[in-house]
Amino acid sequence: MVCSECFHEWNPDEVPEAAEDAAPKVLDVNGNELQNGDSVIVIKDLPVKGMPRPVKAGTKVKNIRLTDGDHNIDCKIEGFGAMGLKSEFVRKA
């Protein structure tokens, strides 16, 4: 295959090495890499829309799922239900 703009040639059957690790790395506040299924601890009180109380600092969240976007952690917090968290407000447990 040949690019019509820059005339770069490539074989579509070959997978580039960089594409294998295309999943973005999600880091906690301390720089530790997070993975699906990890447990994390909230490091500061986080207000939740529609709830009378915030998620308190020190709350342990188990079995997280990593996603793309601004809130890159999906989880279930006891007493609050399913929600998205930003990785900058958690540390690995």
C-alpha positions as CSV (number, residue, x, y, z in Angstrom):
1,M,0.0,0.0,0.0
2,V,1.2,3.5,-0.8
3,C,0.0,6.8,0.8
4,S,-1.2,9.2,-1.9
5,E,0.0,12.3,0.0
6,C,3.5,11.3,1.1
7,F,4.1,8.1,-0.9
8,H,5.0,6.1,2.2
9,E,4.9,2.4,1.5
10,W,3.8,-0.3,4.0
11,N,2.5,-3.8,4.2
12,P,-1.0,-3.9,5.8
13,D,-0.4,-7.5,7.0
14,E,2.4,-6.3,9.3
15,V,1.4,-5.0,12.7
16,P,3.6,-2.2,13.9
17,E,5.1,-2.8,17.4
18,A,3.7,0.4,18.7
19,A,0.2,-0.6,17.9
20,E,0.5,-3.6,20.2
21,D,0.9,-1.3,23.3
22,A,-1.6,1.2,22.0
23,A,-3.6,1.1,25.3
24,P,-2.8,4.2,27.2
25,K,-1.1,3.8,30.6
26,V,-3.2,5.0,33.5
27,L,-1.2,6.3,36.5
28,D,-2.3,7.0,40.0
29,V,-1.3,10.1,42.0
30,N,2.1,8.4,42.9
31,G,2.9,7.4,39.4
32,N,2.1,3.7,39.8
33,E,0.5,2.0,36.8
34,L,-3.1,0.9,37.3
35,Q,-4.6,-2.1,35.7
36,N,-8.1,-3.6,35.4
37,G,-9.1,-5.3,38.6
38,D,-6.8,-3.3,40.9
39,S,-8.0,-1.8,44.2
40,V,-7.4,1.9,44.8
41,I,-7.9,4.3,47.7
42,V,-9.4,7.8,47.3
43,I,-7.0,10.4,48.5
44,K,-9.4,13.4,49.0
45,D,-13.1,14.0,49.6
46,L,-14.9,14.0,46.3
47,P,-18.3,15.6,46.0
48,V,-20.9,13.6,44.1
49,K,-23.8,15.2,42.3
50,G,-27.2,14.3,43.7
51,M,-25.7,12.9,46.9
52,P,-25.8,14.6,50.3
53,R,-22.3,13.5,51.3
54,P,-19.0,13.2,49.4
55,V,-16.9,10.1,48.9
56,K,-14.5,10.4,51.8
57,A,-10.8,10.3,51.6
58,G,-9.5,6.8,52.5
59,T,-12.4,5.0,50.8
60,K,-11.2,1.7,49.3
61,V,-12.5,0.9,45.8
62,K,-12.1,-2.7,44.6
63,N,-12.1,-4.2,41.1
64,I,-11.7,-1.0,39.0
65,R,-12.1,-1.0,35.2
66,L,-10.0,1.4,33.1
67,T,-11.6,3.4,30.3
68,D,-10.7,6.2,27.9
69,G,-11.8,9.7,28.6
70,D,-11.6,12.3,31.3
71,H,-12.8,10.0,34.1
72,N,-10.7,7.0,33.3
73,I,-11.7,4.7,36.1
74,D,-15.1,3.0,36.2
75,C,-16.0,1.4,39.6
76,K,-18.7,0.7,42.1
77,I,-18.5,2.4,45.5
78,E,-20.5,1.0,48.3
79,G,-23.2,3.4,49.3
80,F,-22.9,5.4,46.1
81,G,-23.2,2.9,43.2
82,A,-21.5,2.9,39.8
83,M,-19.4,6.0,39.0
84,G,-16.3,7.3,37.2
85,L,-13.2,8.5,38.9
86,K,-10.2,10.4,37.7
87,S,-6.9,8.6,38.3
88,E,-5.3,11.8,39.8
89,F,-7.5,11.4,42.9
90,V,-6.6,7.8,43.8
91,R,-3.6,5.8,44.8
92,K,-3.0,2.1,44.3
93,A,-3.9,0.0,47.4
